[in-house]
Amino acid sequence: AGYGPDDLVAAAGPALRIGHWRGRAVTVCAATCVRVRLVDACWCVERGGRPTLLDLTSGAFAQLAPLGRGVLAVIWIVP
């Protein structure tokens, strides 16, 4: 959709696509937190037996962990 590494957006997996979800701000936390906007749907699959909640842009992911990590356990907060 043309989003770059500086855009703090994410594609939402099924658990986040409830109601009027598109455009909703979500806080995603690991060791630190980043606030992203849900802009697209992610047809995310289980990875290592765990559900994938969302797919972050590289810029948003980099605020939580090094990009080489690839997958990260997070908690998410919807206001």
MIDOSE-1310 file (N, C-alpha, C; in nm, 2 decimals, decimal comma, always signed):
residues 79
agyg	+0,08/-0,12/+0,00/+0,00/+0,00/+0,00/+0,09/+0,12/+0,00; +0,22/+0,11/-0,02/+0,30/+0,23/-0,03/+0,35/+0,28/+0,10; +0,35/+0,21/+0,20/+0,40/+0,26/+0,33/+0,55/+0,24/+0,34; +0,62/+0,33/+0,40/+0,76/+0,33/+0,41/+0,80/+0,29/+0,55
pddl	+0,93/+0,28/+0,57/+0,98/+0,24/+0,71/+0,96/+0,34/+0,82; +0,93/+0,47/+0,78/+0,90/+0,57/+0,88/+0,75/+0,57/+0,92; +0,67/+0,50/+0,85/+0,52/+0,50/+0,88/+0,49/+0,40/+0,99; +0,43/+0,45/+1,09/+0,40/+0,36/+1,21/+0,26/+0,31/+1,19
vaaa	+0,25/+0,21/+1,10/+0,12/+0,15/+1,07/+0,14/+0,00/+1,07; +0,02/-0,07/+1,07/+0,03/-0,22/+1,07/-0,09/-0,28/+1,00; -0,07/-0,40/+0,95/-0,18/-0,48/+0,90/-0,24/-0,56/+1,01; -0,37/-0,56/+1,03/-0,44/-0,63/+1,14/-0,47/-0,77/+1,11
gpal	-0,44/-0,86/+1,20/-0,48/-1,00/+1,19/-0,63/-1,01/+1,24; -0,68/-1,13/+1,23/-0,82/-1,15/+1,26/-0,87/-1,10/+1,40; -0,78/-1,12/+1,50/-0,82/-1,08/+1,64/-0,84/-0,93/+1,65; -0,78/-0,85/+1,56/-0,79/-0,70/+1,57/-0,89/-0,64/+1,47
righ	-0,94/-0,73/+1,38/-1,04/-0,68/+1,28/-1,18/-0,69/+1,33; -1,22/-0,61/+1,43/-1,35/-0,61/+1,50/-1,41/-0,48/+1,49; -1,53/-0,47/+1,44/-1,60/-0,34/+1,43/-1,54/-0,25/+1,33; -1,53/-0,13/+1,35/-1,47/-0,03/+1,26/-1,32/-0,02/+1,29
wrgr	-1,24/-0,12/+1,25/-1,10/-0,14/+1,29/-1,01/-0,06/+1,21; -1,04/-0,04/+1,08/-0,95/+0,03/+0,99/-0,93/+0,18/+1,04; -0,80/+0,22/+1,06/-0,77/+0,35/+1,10/-0,76/+0,36/+1,26; -0,79/+0,25/+1,33/-0,78/+0,25/+1,47/-0,64/+0,26/+1,52
avtv	-0,61/+0,33/+1,62/-0,48/+0,33/+1,68/-0,47/+0,22/+1,79; -0,35/+0,15/+1,78/-0,33/+0,04/+1,87/-0,19/+0,06/+1,93; -0,17/+0,04/+2,06/-0,04/+0,04/+2,12/+0,01/-0,10/+2,13; +0,13/-0,12/+2,08/+0,19/-0,26/+2,07/+0,32/-0,25/+2,16
caat	+0,33/-0,34/+2,26/+0,44/-0,34/+2,35/+0,52/-0,47/+2,36; +0,65/-0,46/+2,36/+0,74/-0,57/+2,39/+0,82/-0,51/+2,51; +0,95/-0,49/+2,49/+1,03/-0,42/+2,59/+1,00/-0,28/+2,60; +0,96/-0,22/+2,49/+0,90/-0,08/+2,48/+0,77/-0,08/+2,41
cvrv	+0,71/+0,03/+2,39/+0,58/+0,04/+2,32/+0,59/+0,13/+2,20; +0,51/+0,10/+2,10/+0,49/+0,19/+1,98/+0,34/+0,19/+1,95; +0,30/+0,31/+1,91/+0,16/+0,33/+1,87/+0,15/+0,33/+1,72; +0,06/+0,24/+1,67/+0,05/+0,23/+1,52/-0,10/+0,24/+1,49
rlvd	-0,12/+0,27/+1,36/-0,26/+0,27/+1,30/-0,28/+0,15/+1,22; -0,40/+0,09/+1,24/-0,43/-0,03/+1,16/-0,48/+0,02/+1,02; -0,41/-0,02/+0,91/-0,44/+0,03/+0,78/-0,48/-0,07/+0,68; -0,46/-0,20/+0,71/-0,48/-0,30/+0,61/-0,51/-0,43/+0,69
acwc	-0,55/-0,53/+0,62/-0,58/-0,67/+0,68/-0,45/-0,75/+0,65; -0,42/-0,83/+0,75/-0,31/-0,93/+0,74/-0,37/-1,06/+0,75; -0,35/-1,15/+0,65/-0,40/-1,28/+0,66/-0,29/-1,37/+0,73; -0,26/-1,33/+0,85/-0,16/-1,38/+0,93/-0,18/-1,53/+0,97
verg	-0,08/-1,60/+0,98/-0,09/-1,74/+1,01/-0,02/-1,77/+1,15; -0,04/-1,89/+1,20/+0,03/-1,92/+1,32/+0,18/-1,94/+1,29; +0,26/-1,90/+1,38/+0,41/-1,91/+1,37/+0,46/-1,97/+1,50; +0,51/-2,09/+1,49/+0,56/-2,16/+1,61/+0,45/-2,19/+1,71
grpt	+0,33/-2,22/+1,66/+0,22/-2,25/+1,74/+0,15/-2,13/+1,81; +0,19/-2,01/+1,77/+0,14/-1,89/+1,83/+0,07/-1,81/+1,72; -0,04/-1,75/+1,75/-0,11/-1,67/+1,65/-0,03/-1,54/+1,62; -0,04/-1,49/+1,49/+0,02/-1,37/+1,45/-0,09/-1,26/+1,46
lldl	-0,08/-1,16/+1,54/-0,18/-1,06/+1,56/-0,18/-0,95/+1,46; -0,06/-0,91/+1,42/-0,05/-0,81/+1,32/+0,09/-0,81/+1,25; +0,10/-0,73/+1,14/+0,22/-0,72/+1,07/+0,26/-0,58/+1,07; +0,37/-0,54/+1,14/+0,41/-0,41/+1,15/+0,50/-0,36/+1,04
tsga	+0,50/-0,24/+1,00/+0,60/-0,18/+0,91/+0,74/-0,20/+0,97; +0,84/-0,20/+0,89/+0,98/-0,21/+0,95/+1,01/-0,10/+1,05; +0,97/+0,02/+1,03/+0,99/+0,13/+1,12/+0,93/+0,10/+1,26; +0,81/+0,05/+1,26/+0,74/+0,03/+1,38/+0,80/-0,09/+1,45
faql	+0,84/-0,20/+1,38/+0,90/-0,31/+1,44/+1,04/-0,28/+1,50; +1,11/-0,19/+1,43/+1,25/-0,15/+1,47/+1,24/-0,08/+1,60; +1,13/-0,02/+1,64/+1,12/+0,05/+1,77/+1,10/-0,05/+1,88; +1,07/-0,17/+1,85/+1,04/-0,28/+1,95/+1,16/-0,37/+1,96
aplg	+1,23/-0,40/+1,85/+1,33/-0,50/+1,85/+1,41/-0,49/+1,72; +1,53/-0,54/+1,71/+1,60/-0,54/+1,58/+1,53/-0,62/+1,47; +1,53/-0,56/+1,35/+1,45/-0,62/+1,24/+1,49/-0,77/+1,22; +1,61/-0,81/+1,24/+1,65/-0,94/+1,22/+1,58/-1,05/+1,31
rgvl	+1,52/-1,00/+1,41/+1,44/-1,09/+1,50/+1,33/-1,15/+1,43; +1,26/-1,08/+1,34/+1,16/-1,13/+1,25/+1,02/-1,14/+1,32; +1,01/-1,22/+1,43/+0,88/-1,24/+1,50/+0,91/-1,20/+1,64; +0,81/-1,14/+1,70/+0,82/-1,09/+1,84/+0,69/-1,11/+1,92
aviw	+0,70/-1,16/+2,04/+0,59/-1,17/+2,13/+0,55/-1,03/+2,18; +0,43/-0,99/+2,16/+0,39/-0,86/+2,21/+0,26/-0,86/+2,28; +0,22/-0,76/+2,35/+0,09/-0,73/+2,40/+0,04/-0,61/+2,32; -0,09/-0,60/+2,31/-0,15/-0,49/+2,24/-0,26/-0,43/+2,32
ivp	-0,28/-0,30/+2,31/-0,38/-0,22/+2,38/-0,46/-0,14/+2,29; -0,59/-0,16/+2,29/-0,68/-0,08/+2,20/-0,75/+0,01/+2,30; -0,74/+0,14/+2,28/-0,81/+0,23/+2,37/-0,96/+0,23/+2,35
